[in-house]
Amino acid sequence: MSQEQALEIIQKIFQAIFENDNPFSLEEIKDFFAFDLCLPERVKDSITNQLTWVNPCRNKAFITNFNMQKKEREEGWMREKQDIHNLKELLTLWEDVNLMTTERVYDSENVSESDTIYRCENIFHSSDCSDSKNLVFCESCGKSEFLLASFRSGSCNFCIRVFDSSGCSNSYQVICSNKIMHSFFIQDCFQLYECMFCAHIANKRFCIANMQFEEEEYYQIKREIIRWILKK
């Protein structure tokens, strides 16, 4: 998946949530929206020296999933027995084969700069995601589409910075909530529609900071909040 394709996905997400074009570059998006996520790191394949991507780990040596499978087919990973005289020799032998596999992508299409991706399509710079489409800078998300900078969430669509939540759509900055739609800055809530800056409430519409507003007044404030979010 190319950076241009990732920006196309981001553009669709911004239009769905903010009804505005995305004003940020891809690097700005990562720095501003995904700054606190544990995303894949760039390392070098220890065999070919090519650049590859892996979930953050303590390993010092790496091999792409493709090259690991290629070596298995062509020569295998078993070696002839050698005498081991001390612990140092054993650890040296262990280092020779202890290559962390990178870019582990299974039953997926159009995935780049990612690791541990299962049954997905159109994934960019994400980790530990499954059964999803059109994700950018996401971690541990599943059964979702068009997510940006989200973490440990499922069954969500067209959202940015949705954490530990499910059943959310067209929303921004949602934490530990369920069935949140067209809302911004929500925490520990259930079944909200068009709410902002709310926490610990359920079954509400047009609320701001846990206060009830008239629909027209609510949308007027929401437009100001959108301008604030999108301001560089």
C-alpha positions as CSV (number, residue, x, y, z in Angstrom):
1,M,0.0,0.0,0.0
2,S,1.5,3.4,-1.0
3,Q,1.5,6.6,0.9
4,E,-0.8,8.1,-1.7
5,Q,-3.3,5.4,-1.0
6,A,-3.0,5.9,2.7
7,L,-3.7,9.6,2.2
8,E,-6.8,8.8,0.1
9,I,-8.2,6.7,3.0
10,I,-7.4,9.5,5.4
11,Q,-9.2,12.0,3.2
12,K,-12.4,9.8,3.2
13,I,-12.2,9.5,7.0
14,F,-11.9,13.3,7.4
15,Q,-14.8,13.9,5.1
16,A,-17.0,11.4,7.0
17,I,-16.1,12.9,10.5
18,F,-15.4,16.6,9.9
19,E,-17.0,17.2,6.5
20,N,-13.7,18.8,5.6
21,D,-10.6,17.9,3.6
22,N,-7.5,16.6,5.4
23,P,-5.1,19.6,5.7
24,F,-2.2,17.5,7.1
25,S,0.7,15.6,5.5
26,L,1.1,11.9,6.3
27,E,4.0,12.6,8.7
28,E,1.9,15.3,10.4
29,I,-1.0,12.9,10.7
30,K,1.3,10.4,12.4
31,D,2.9,12.9,14.8
32,F,-0.4,14.6,15.7
33,F,-2.9,11.8,15.8
34,A,-0.9,8.6,16.3
35,F,1.9,9.9,18.6
36,D,1.1,7.5,21.5
37,L,0.5,4.3,19.6
38,C,2.9,1.4,19.5
39,L,3.4,1.1,15.7
40,P,5.9,-1.0,13.7
41,E,9.5,0.1,13.6
42,R,11.9,0.1,10.7
43,V,14.8,-2.3,10.9
44,K,17.1,-4.2,8.5
45,D,16.9,-7.8,7.5
46,S,20.0,-9.4,8.9
47,I,20.4,-11.6,5.8
48,T,19.7,-9.3,2.9
49,N,20.2,-5.9,4.7
50,Q,16.8,-4.7,3.2
51,L,14.6,-2.4,5.2
52,T,11.6,-4.1,6.9
53,W,9.0,-3.4,9.6
54,V,8.5,-5.1,12.9
55,N,6.4,-4.6,16.0
56,P,8.6,-3.0,18.7
57,C,10.7,-5.7,20.4
58,R,14.1,-6.3,22.0
59,N,15.6,-8.5,19.3
60,K,18.7,-7.3,17.6
61,A,18.5,-9.4,14.4
62,F,15.6,-9.7,12.0
63,I,14.4,-11.5,8.9
64,T,11.4,-10.8,6.7
65,N,8.6,-13.4,6.7
66,F,9.2,-13.8,3.0
67,N,13.0,-14.5,3.5
68,M,12.3,-16.8,6.4
69,Q,10.0,-19.0,4.3
70,K,12.4,-18.8,1.4
71,K,15.2,-20.2,3.5
72,E,12.9,-22.9,4.9
73,R,12.1,-24.0,1.3
74,E,15.6,-23.9,-0.1
75,E,17.8,-25.2,2.7
76,G,15.9,-25.4,5.9
77,W,16.7,-24.1,9.3
78,M,18.3,-27.2,10.9
79,R,22.1,-27.4,11.2
80,E,24.6,-30.1,11.7
81,K,25.4,-30.9,15.4
82,Q,28.4,-29.1,16.9
83,D,30.1,-29.6,20.2
84,I,29.2,-27.0,22.8
85,H,31.9,-26.3,25.4
86,N,30.5,-23.4,27.3
87,L,27.5,-21.1,27.7
88,K,29.2,-18.4,25.5
89,E,29.4,-20.8,22.6
90,L,25.8,-21.8,23.0
91,L,24.6,-18.2,23.1
92,T,26.6,-17.5,19.9
93,L,24.9,-20.4,18.1
94,W,21.5,-19.2,19.4
95,E,22.2,-15.7,18.0
96,D,22.9,-17.2,14.6
97,V,19.4,-18.5,14.2
98,N,17.4,-16.2,16.6
99,L,16.2,-13.8,13.9
100,M,12.9,-12.0,14.7
101,T,10.5,-12.5,11.8
102,T,9.1,-9.2,10.4
103,E,6.2,-8.2,8.3
104,R,4.1,-11.1,9.4
105,V,1.1,-10.6,7.1
106,Y,-1.4,-13.5,6.6
107,D,-4.3,-13.9,4.2
108,S,-4.2,-10.2,3.5
109,E,-3.9,-7.8,0.5
110,N,-2.3,-4.4,-0.1
111,V,-0.4,-4.2,3.3
112,S,2.7,-2.1,3.9
113,E,4.9,-1.0,6.8
114,S,3.0,-3.3,9.0
115,D,3.4,-6.4,11.2
116,T,1.1,-9.2,12.5
117,I,-1.8,-8.5,10.2
118,Y,-4.5,-11.1,9.6
119,R,-7.3,-11.3,6.9
120,C,-7.1,-7.6,6.1
121,E,-7.1,-5.3,3.1
122,N,-5.5,-1.9,2.5
123,I,-3.5,-1.5,5.7
124,F,-0.7,1.1,6.2
125,H,1.8,1.2,9.1
126,S,-0.3,-0.7,11.6
127,S,0.2,-3.6,14.0
128,D,-1.8,-6.6,15.4
129,C,-5.0,-5.9,13.3
130,S,-7.4,-8.5,11.9
131,D,-10.5,-8.8,9.7
132,S,-10.4,-5.1,8.7
133,K,-10.1,-2.8,5.7
134,N,-8.6,0.6,5.2
135,L,-6.7,1.2,8.4
136,V,-3.9,3.7,8.8
137,F,-1.6,4.0,11.9
138,C,-3.8,1.5,13.9
139,E,-2.9,-0.9,16.7
140,S,-4.8,-4.0,17.8
141,C,-8.1,-3.3,15.9
142,G,-10.5,-5.8,14.4
143,K,-13.6,-6.1,12.3
144,S,-13.4,-2.4,11.4
145,E,-13.1,-0.2,8.3
146,F,-11.7,3.3,7.7
147,L,-9.9,3.8,11.0
148,L,-7.1,6.2,11.7
149,A,-4.8,6.2,14.8
150,S,-7.0,3.9,16.8
151,F,-6.2,1.3,19.4
152,R,-7.7,-2.0,20.7
153,S,-11.1,-1.3,19.2
154,G,-13.6,-3.4,17.1
155,S,-16.6,-3.1,14.9
156,C,-15.9,0.6,14.3
157,N,-16.1,2.6,11.1
158,F,-14.8,6.1,10.0
159,C,-13.2,7.0,13.3
160,I,-10.0,8.7,14.5
161,R,-8.4,8.0,17.8
162,V,-10.9,5.4,19.1
163,F,-9.5,3.5,22.0
164,D,-10.9,0.4,23.8
165,S,-14.3,0.9,22.1
166,S,-16.7,-0.9,19.9
167,G,-19.7,-0.1,17.6
168,C,-18.5,3.5,17.0
169,S,-18.8,5.5,13.7
170,N,-18.0,8.9,12.4
171,S,-16.4,10.0,15.6
172,Y,-13.1,11.4,17.0
173,Q,-11.3,10.8,20.3
174,V,-13.5,8.1,21.9
175,I,-12.3,6.1,24.9
176,C,-13.8,3.0,26.5
177,S,-17.3,3.5,24.9
178,N,-19.9,1.7,22.9
179,K,-22.3,2.7,20.1
180,I,-21.0,6.3,19.7
181,M,-22.0,8.1,16.5
182,H,-21.0,11.5,15.1
183,S,-19.3,12.5,18.4
184,F,-16.0,14.1,19.6
185,F,-14.1,13.6,22.9
186,I,-16.1,10.9,24.6
187,Q,-15.1,8.7,27.5
188,D,-17.0,5.8,29.2
189,C,-20.3,6.4,27.4
190,F,-22.9,4.3,25.7
191,Q,-25.2,5.0,22.8
192,L,-24.5,8.7,22.1
193,Y,-25.4,10.6,18.9
194,E,-23.9,14.0,18.2
195,C,-22.3,14.7,21.5
196,M,-19.0,16.3,22.5
197,F,-16.8,16.4,25.6
198,C,-19.0,14.0,27.5
199,A,-18.2,11.2,30.0
200,H,-20.2,8.5,31.9
201,I,-23.6,9.2,30.3
202,A,-25.8,7.1,28.0
203,N,-28.7,7.4,25.5
204,K,-28.2,11.1,24.8
205,R,-28.2,13.5,21.8
206,F,-26.8,17.0,21.4
207,C,-24.9,17.1,24.7
208,I,-21.7,19.1,25.4
209,A,-19.7,18.5,28.6
210,N,-22.7,16.5,29.9
211,M,-25.1,19.4,29.4
212,Q,-28.1,19.3,27.1
213,F,-28.1,21.8,24.2
214,E,-30.6,22.6,21.5
215,E,-29.8,21.1,18.1
216,E,-29.0,24.4,16.3
217,E,-26.8,25.7,19.1
218,Y,-25.0,22.4,19.3
219,Y,-24.1,22.4,15.6
220,Q,-22.9,26.0,15.9
221,I,-20.4,25.0,18.6
222,K,-19.4,21.8,16.7
223,R,-18.4,23.9,13.7
224,E,-16.0,25.9,16.0
225,I,-14.6,22.7,17.5
226,I,-13.9,21.2,14.0
227,R,-12.0,24.4,13.0
228,W,-10.0,24.1,16.2
229,I,-9.1,20.4,15.6
230,L,-8.1,21.0,12.0
231,K,-6.0,24.1,12.7
232,K,-2.3,23.4,12.1
